[in-house]
């Protein structure tokens, strides 16, 4: 895939886990879509899954939602895209380290 100048994200490698494997924009959107009906993932789930703070994941999610290939590959509707962008903004404001009240269920 060739990126255009000013492109926000690559569907092939956005973030690298501690173990070295990359997380694609598609994987990021799929994760967000799974959690969307429940009000989004909490900080614990984000950290365990991606090794990122909520703010870091929020930035990654915003980039993924702007990636045309990832949006097309996940069949993201415009309503879902709007909700995911709102979720990304919420995550970027989440405190870290997580409040004890936000600990795993």
C-alpha positions as CSV (number, residue, x, y, z in Angstrom):
1,X,0.0,0.0,0.0
2,X,1.3,3.4,-0.9
3,X,0.5,6.2,1.4
4,X,-0.3,9.7,0.2
5,X,1.5,12.6,1.8
6,X,-0.4,13.8,4.9
7,X,-2.0,10.4,5.4
8,X,-3.1,9.8,9.0
9,X,-2.5,6.1,9.3
10,X,-1.3,2.9,7.7
11,X,-3.6,-0.1,7.9
12,X,-0.4,-2.2,8.1
13,X,1.3,-0.9,11.2
14,X,0.0,1.8,13.5
15,X,1.3,0.7,16.9
16,X,3.8,-1.9,18.0
17,X,3.1,-4.0,21.1
18,X,5.9,-4.6,23.6
19,X,6.4,-8.0,21.9
20,X,7.1,-6.4,18.5
21,X,3.9,-7.2,16.6
22,X,2.0,-4.4,15.0
23,X,-1.6,-3.4,15.4
24,X,-3.4,-2.4,12.3
25,X,-6.1,0.2,11.9
26,X,-8.5,-2.6,11.0
27,X,-7.7,-4.4,14.3
28,X,-8.2,-1.1,16.2
29,X,-11.6,-0.5,14.6
30,X,-12.7,-4.1,15.1
31,X,-11.8,-3.8,18.8
32,X,-13.7,-0.5,19.1
33,X,-16.7,-1.9,17.3
34,X,-16.9,-4.9,19.7
35,X,-17.0,-2.5,22.7
36,X,-19.2,0.2,21.2
37,X,-22.5,-1.3,22.3
38,X,-21.2,-1.3,25.9
39,X,-20.1,2.3,26.0
40,X,-16.5,1.6,24.9
41,X,-13.7,-0.3,26.5
42,X,-12.4,0.7,29.9
43,X,-8.8,1.7,30.6
44,X,-7.9,-1.8,31.9
45,X,-9.2,-3.6,28.7
46,X,-7.3,-1.1,26.5
47,X,-4.1,-1.6,28.5
48,X,-4.3,-5.4,28.6
49,X,-5.2,-5.7,24.9
50,X,-2.9,-3.0,23.4
51,X,-0.4,-2.0,26.1
52,X,-1.5,1.6,25.7
53,X,-2.9,4.2,27.9
54,X,-6.4,5.3,27.0
55,X,-5.1,8.6,25.6
56,X,-2.6,6.8,23.4
57,X,-5.3,4.4,22.2
58,X,-7.7,7.3,21.6
59,X,-5.2,8.9,19.2
60,X,-4.7,5.5,17.5
61,X,-8.5,5.1,17.2
62,X,-8.9,8.5,15.8
63,X,-6.3,7.8,13.1
64,X,-7.9,4.4,12.4
65,X,-11.3,6.0,11.9
66,X,-9.8,8.3,9.4
67,X,-8.2,5.5,7.4
68,X,-10.3,4.9,4.3
69,X,-9.0,1.3,3.8
70,X,-9.7,0.3,7.4
71,X,-13.2,1.9,7.3
72,X,-14.0,0.1,4.1
73,X,-12.5,-3.2,5.4
74,X,-14.6,-3.1,8.6
75,X,-17.8,-1.9,6.7
76,X,-17.9,1.0,9.2
77,X,-21.1,3.0,8.8
78,X,-21.1,6.8,9.1
79,X,-23.0,6.5,12.3
80,X,-20.5,4.0,13.7
81,X,-17.6,6.2,12.6
82,X,-19.2,9.2,14.4
83,X,-19.6,7.2,17.5
84,X,-16.1,5.8,17.4
85,X,-14.7,9.4,16.9
86,X,-16.6,10.5,20.0
87,X,-15.3,7.4,21.9
88,X,-11.7,8.4,20.8
89,X,-12.2,11.9,22.2
90,X,-13.5,10.3,25.5
91,X,-10.5,8.0,25.7
92,X,-8.1,10.9,25.1
93,X,-9.5,12.5,28.3
94,X,-9.4,9.4,30.5
95,X,-7.0,9.6,33.4
96,X,-4.0,7.4,33.7
97,X,-3.1,5.5,35.8
98,X,-6.7,4.3,35.9
99,X,-8.8,5.1,38.9
100,X,-9.3,2.1,41.2
101,X,-13.0,2.4,40.5
102,X,-12.3,1.6,36.9
103,X,-10.5,-1.6,37.7
104,X,-11.5,-4.8,35.9
105,X,-15.0,-6.2,36.4
